[in-house]
Amino acid sequence: MNNIPSFIPPTKVFFPKEDIVAIQEGVAQILESGRLTLGEYTKAFEEDFARLVGTEHAIAVNSGTSAVEMVLRGLRIGAGDSVIVPTNTFFATAAAVIHAGATPIFVDCDETLSLDVDGVRAALRPDTKAVIVVHIGGFITPRMHELVELCRERGVLLIEDAAHAQGSSFAGRPAGAFGHAATFSFYPTKVMTSGEGGMIVTNDTELAERCRTFRDQGKKDFSSNIHIELGYNWRLSEISALVGHTQLKRLQEFIAARRAVARVYDELLPAISGVRPLREAPGMYSNYYKYVAFLDEDIDRSALKKLMKEQYGVGLAGEVYEIPLHKQPVFEPYAFGVTLPNAERLCAQHICLPMSAVQTPDEARRVVTALGQAIETARAPRLATTLSASYPLTLHPMKPQKIAVIGGSGFIGAHIVDALIVAGHKVTVFDLMAPANREVR
């Protein structure tokens, strides 16, 4: 009988069976209609998404990346302008600024991984036309109202990159309702997906019309061959709109399931030494696209992730983000050798625990148990190095000892066990797997 527990993935796309049937029926209708783009399914998706955020307009596009660039172009932000971008975000946020012709100014994050408002204030320049705030992991910065007021006072536009934040809110206002415009992503890893796709929301009617023009090759209207803007093929297909609209109807259900998992993490993680969860601020309601936790500096993140996957069957999600943008080679011409210490430290010291709409609270408890055990092992290399520096096992003879090693069958633990055996000690391993060394019990 196989008692090995099933693997817990970092995340998982979820389509209930009845939704799969509905999508299949919808695809058949789309194919029979012959209208495969910018049809009724796109319109319905846009209308319901605008209702979710509380804006007048929603424009469906082919990706969240395109959405950011379209907003900048629609606001006539380009050559000679600068745009403040958090260094702790995905490549696309800054790349969209450059593709629009403007210059990104990288700003540090605060302890919540959000754009540092004080850093924004210091970085504003006469040519700054916009600030892009990113809702990392589905968390809206607790200083959002302060950021809104700063942008208003300085006469710059606030744009929300809400790629992570469908359904999140702060102080009763939905993500996407704070800025002049906001963009969303429906990439497969997101809380809701359309396969590939994105959405722009705004109350600016002129901006909305420009974005609709941009997405369809800059044409005056769908049936026209008169091009009035230098647009691109940024359309969302009808099939993708159908998938996204189906997922949108499940959004609150998905968020409730993710928040149930987050409650387990919130309850159990404080008992583990070396890890600190990112908590919701007062007034914050996160969709928990990511569950972020910060590690002590003496914990090797790479070793921890490897142990969690190989020894405990738990996949840790990708970080948000592993490398800040000012350290990415492609942005070197725009970074000017700047040092943004918070982002450099926090990007290197956090993990994202498994999270999805189908993960169970019991699986969350298993994740925490595994994490507690793996952290102790992931600390071991530094501990062993420190001990060997002061008391080299092979240079300072001592009577053989009986030593227990917890997690001694893993990649790192096995090396520690081997070193102890070489030094003449009798080792007992406590682990779910048998030790590779036959001298070990």
Protein Blocks (a to p, Z undefined) as FASTA:
>chain_A
ZZbdcdddfbdcdddfklmmmmmmmmmmmmmnopaghplklmmmmmmmmmmnopabdcdd
fbfklmmmmmmmmnopaehiacdddfbbcfklmmmmmmnopacddddddfkopacfklmm
mmpcfklcbdcdddehhiacfklmmmmmmmmmnopacdddfklmgoiaeehiaehilmmb
dcddfbfklmbdehiacddddfbfklmmmmmmmmnoopablkbcbdfbdcddfbccfklm
mmmmmmmmmmmmmmmmmmmmmmmmmmmmmmpghiacddddehiacehlaacddddfklcf
klmmmmmmmmnopacdddddfbdfklpmklmmmnnopacfklmmmmmmcccddddfkbcf
klmmmmmmmmmmmmmmmmmmmmmmmmmmmmgfklmgcdddddddehilbmklmmmmmmmm
mnopacddddfbdcfblkbZZ
